[in-house]
Amino acid sequence: MATSRLQALWNHPAGPKTIHFWAPTFKWGISIANIADFSKPPEKISLPQQIAVTATGLIWSRYSLVITPKNFNLFSVNVAMAGTGIYQLSRKIRHEYFSEPVAEAEAAKE
């Protein structure tokens, strides 16, 4: 049974014998790098880069379910990209728009 599943994966139109498998697999590196940047200070996050990561993730997630054959590897990596991008954007926006008044208020007290 396991052999037939592996053989089905191997021979799938989006399987390891095609670029449709390897391109999304290597794209996981972007999501992994974004996860590694979760510990980066918010002021060092690039807003245009995270907008691009989020938009790419959202657009290609939809596309990956419309094409034939459906490419769930492409779908999952793009959902991860959108998720990590949204998280990084929220960190940047919170830092830029919601933490500055607190810093200015503390500076005024001193």
N, C-alpha and C positions, 0 to 999 in steps of 0.2 A: 504494500500500500504506500509506504513512504517513497519507494522507488518510482511509482507512477506519479506521485505529486511532484517529486523533483524533476522527473522527465517532463511533466506538464509545464512547470516553471521554466525549464531550460528551453523548451520549444515554443513558449508563449511569444506572440508578436512584440511584446514589450519586455522580453526576457533578457538574460545576460549575454545573448549573442547579438544584441542590437544596441545602438546608441540610445534608444529610448529607455534603456535600463541604466546605462552608465552615466549619462548626463545628469539625471536627477540624483544619482548616488553620490556623485562628486559635489553636487550643489548642497548636500548636507553640510559641507565645510563652512558655508556662509552662516547657516543656523548655529553650528557649533561655535564659530567665532563670535557670533552675537551673544550666545549664552556666556561665553568666557568674558565678554565685556560687561556683564551684569555687575561686576565688582568695580568697574571703572567709574570714576567720579562723573556725575551728570554733566558738569561743565565741559567735559572732553568728548561728549557724544555729538556726532555730526547730525544735525537736523535734516539736511538734504539727503544724506545717505540713508537714514532710517526711514524717511518718507519713501525713498526708492525701494528699499527692502520690503516695506509694508505693501506698497502698491503692486510690486512684482508678485509678491506672495498671493495677494487677493486676486489679481487678474489671472495668473496661471493656475490657481486652484480651480477656478471656474472652467478654464479651457481644458484642463486635464480630465474633466468628467464629460466633456462634450465630444472630444476626439474619439476615433475608433482605432485601435482598441483602447478602452479606458485604462489609463496609466495611474494606478494607485500609489506607486512610488513617487511619481511627479506630484500627485495630489498631496500626499503626506508631507513631503519636503516643503511645499509651498504653504501649507497650513502652518507648519513650524516657522517658516520665514515670516509670515504675516503676524503670528503670535509674538515672536521675539521682537519684531519691529514695533508692534503696538506697545509692548512693554517698555522698550527703550524710548519711544516717543513720549509715553506717559511720564517716565522719569525726567526727561529733558524739559517737558512742559511744566511739570510740577516745580522743578528747580528754577526755571526762568520766570515763571509768572506767580508762583505762590510762596517762594521762600525769600525773595528779595525784601519785601516789606519787613519781615522779621529781622533780617540782618541789619537793615537801616534803623529799625527801632532800637536794636541792641546797641548800635553805634551811637545813637543819639543819647542814650542813657549814660554812656561813659563820659 
